[in-house]
Amino acid sequence: MPNYYVSEWALFRKAEVIDLPEDFEIHADYLKFLNKDKIVSVIKSIRQMFMNVYQDIADFPERFKLPMIEIIAEERTKMGAPPAKALSSKWAPFRFFDALINILISGYIENGALVINDPNKLKDANLMRNPEQTTKVDYSIKNVDALYSQFDRYGLFLEGLKNFKFTKDTVRITLNYPDAPDILVVLKWMADKAHKFGRRWDFMLCQYRLLQDGIDSVNYGLGADYIADRLHTKEERDCVYKLDAALRASGYITHLDGAGFTTKTGYDSLYYYETEQDRGKLDKSIFRLRAEQKLNLRIRIKNIQNGAEHIKQFSDEIRRIFIPGDIGCGNRPGCVKQGLGGGQEYVIDGITYWKCGCHGGKFITLQPRSEDIADYLKLGKLCN
């Protein structure tokens, strides 16, 4: 078990790295410079590099001078969440990649190396507030010299700084990957695209789709594919597309709340609404698909009693949510007042059950299966 929250989050980020399919599209804009087989091979190498970085951050966070907040079980919340003081650890594993992106977007490729002739451009990039961070937080990179000092562990050699720090004598910075110069080329393509279109997190997760569209366009990650790409089994990815198709065919309207930086949880969610006026109001969504290492489906159940008779006919997986219900809630008077709608009582075959609302309000969360999609739709219709 990790000893520090940053280690815990580094392993979580490692698990989020996008799986590569056996074959994927590369746009002609990039094929002018390298053939497809070479680009695919390079992306595989980059993905492995990123996996190694996250693992090293988990094992040796002190090397990167990241927050060393020790995990103390008693400090976790009742729901198992880290304490507020550990919040910085959530995004800390990305700092290495922020430092790398900023170098890549600040220079140009010359004779197989990345060259920065204006060090101020890199310094400004390191000080800028992350454009994807919606809260008013200073997102400047801390201890960037410690991050730079780790580059050579991954074949990246940075020159032109003194002890990896800027000085008045810094006039030219170069980044080399001597073992395979094409890696720098592809890294720069991915960094430029990710930064330009506000997809920096896609770079950090080695999203291969960054190169499927032209240099000046991004046409992926606007719907169900955004969720599916972040999953690791064919069954889950197939379920996402089948469920999305069924919900759309039933008239539900979608809203993507993603990229992690725009959500409080840091997860990626696709919401489904009955009306256009409800779009974007998270508590008004009927369904929510979320990629949290595994696929999760959240269903709004405003009035369980309305669907009580049908619950008996659902699959065992769904019935177990409602029968025997939540017997552990010890705060029923307070539970019904929770902001997401609170708990509720319902009767099935003459037996009274309780759905706790202390955490999920009028929502249930489950790991969906393709064979239960019709039941999910019926549940969402009957209970709202």
Protein Blocks (a to p, Z undefined) as FASTA:
>chain_A
ZZbfklmmmmmmmmmpccddfbdcddfklmmmpcfklmmmmmmmmmmmmmmmmmmmmmmm
mlnopacddcdfklpcfkopacfklmmmmmmmmmmmmmmmmmmmmmcceehiacdfblkl
mmmmmmpccfklmbdcdfbdehklmmmmmmmmnopacehiahhiacfklmbdcdddfklm
mlmmmmmmmmmmmmmnopmmmmmnopaklmmpcfkbcfehklmmlmmmmpcbfklmmmmm
mmmmmmmmnopacdddehhlmpmnopacddddfbfklgopaklpfbdcddehiacddddd
fblmlmmmmmmmmcfklmmmmmgbjfkbcblmlmmmpfnlpaadddeehiacdddfklnm
padcddddfklmmmmmmmmmmmZZ
